[in-house]
């Protein structure tokens, strides 16, 4: 099913754009319209099957506003398990800097290994995986280790 959604080009002209999917929420954002579809909601919700999510409402809201991160987060699961082992637990947590009020999404890898080894693996992951995606993540996504 296709819907026509108003898109404000300036304060006086309104154009209609076709949108596929099942829109569940349309909200104005400044003078532009943002659409959230059922498939977008489902995709973000699927992350809870792969990660323990601290403050899921805040994380999901952040991902709505930064949809390019969703696929990166899905891709990270396999890459992280390849480097840290299948028994590594993965958590998603939104961290907000109290001074700047800017938020960054973290994957925290809970491991049971020597800290030096874990930090070497993290460095390897950063160099061979995360830095290749830096343009997409735009400083909004990071990874760290925590110890059991």
Order of alpha helices (4+ residues) and beta strands (2+ residues): beta-beta-beta-beta-alpha-beta-alpha-alpha-beta-beta-alpha-alpha-beta
